[in-house]
Amino acid sequence: MLATNTAAWYIILFATIYDETFLNYAHHTIPTEAYANLAAVHKDCGRVTEAIQLYRKALELRPDFGEAVANLTHCLVSLRLNS
């Protein structure tokens, strides 16, 4: 479990540092699934607001991405229940 959390922390650190530059630069080359996967890491680490933003980016690229729609809905409900 510790290794998984450490790996997730490094992914979030990478995304935080490079989010605006790297992800915007690679907007057309990074697959939609990458945004959804990164969002899932944020969600699992309790960073629901960041996860919502990434799921929305994924859905901008592919509005019919059912998994992202379902996970975004889950995040929005979770955020609503916790506030």
URBEL-V865631 format. One record per residue. N is the residue number from 1. RES is the residue in one small letter. PHI is phi in degrees with one decimal (* if undefined). D_CENTER is the distance of its C-alpha to the mean C-alpha in Angstrom with 1 decimal. Layout:
# URBEL-V865631
n-><N;N>
res-><RES;RES>
phi-><PHI;PHI>
d_center-><D_CENTER;D_CENTER>
This chain:
# URBEL-V865631
n-><1;2;3;4;5;6;7;8;9;10;11;12;13;14;15;16;17;18;19;20;21;22;23;24;25;26;27;28;29;30;31;32;33;34;35;36;37;38;39;40;41;42;43;44;45;46;47;48;49;50;51;52;53;54;55;56;57;58;59;60;61;62;63;64;65;66;67;68;69;70;71;72;73;74;75;76;77;78;79;80;81;82;83>
res-><m;l;a;t;n;t;a;a;w;y;i;i;l;f;a;t;i;y;d;e;t;f;l;n;y;a;h;h;t;i;p;t;e;a;y;a;n;l;a;a;v;h;k;d;c;g;r;v;t;e;a;i;q;l;y;r;k;a;l;e;l;r;p;d;f;g;e;a;v;a;n;l;t;h;c;l;v;s;l;r;l;n;s>
phi-><*;-62.9;-64.3;-64.3;-64.7;-65.2;-62.5;-62.7;-62.3;-65.2;-63.9;-65.5;-59.7;-58.7;-64.9;-65.3;-70.7;-106.1;-52.2;-70.4;-83.3;-69.2;-67.1;-69.4;-61.4;-95.8;-49.2;-92.5;-107.3;-82.5;-66.7;-55.2;-61.3;-64.6;-62.2;-65.4;-65.5;-64.8;-61.5;-62.3;-63.8;-59.0;-61.5;-65.7;-93.0;85.3;-98.1;-66.2;-61.1;-66.2;-61.9;-59.9;-61.0;-71.5;-62.8;-65.6;-63.1;-60.8;-75.3;-64.9;-76.5;-144.1;-60.1;-95.1;-79.2;-57.4;-62.5;-67.5;-61.5;-63.0;-69.7;-62.5;-59.1;-59.7;-63.9;-65.2;-65.4;-59.9;-62.8;-65.4;-69.0;-87.2;-107.8>
d_center-><20.3;20.7;19.8;16.5;15.7;17.0;14.9;11.7;13.2;14.0;10.7;9.4;12.8;12.6;9.5;11.3;14.5;13.7;10.8;13.5;16.0;14.5;11.7;14.2;17.0;15.5;14.3;16.7;16.6;13.0;12.6;10.4;9.5;8.2;5.4;5.1;6.0;4.0;1.4;5.2;6.5;5.7;7.1;9.8;10.7;11.3;9.1;8.6;9.2;6.4;4.0;6.7;6.9;4.0;5.5;8.6;8.5;8.4;11.1;13.0;13.6;14.4;15.3;16.7;13.7;14.6;12.1;9.3;12.0;12.9;9.6;9.3;12.9;12.6;10.4;13.0;15.8;14.8;14.6;17.9;19.6;18.9;20.2>
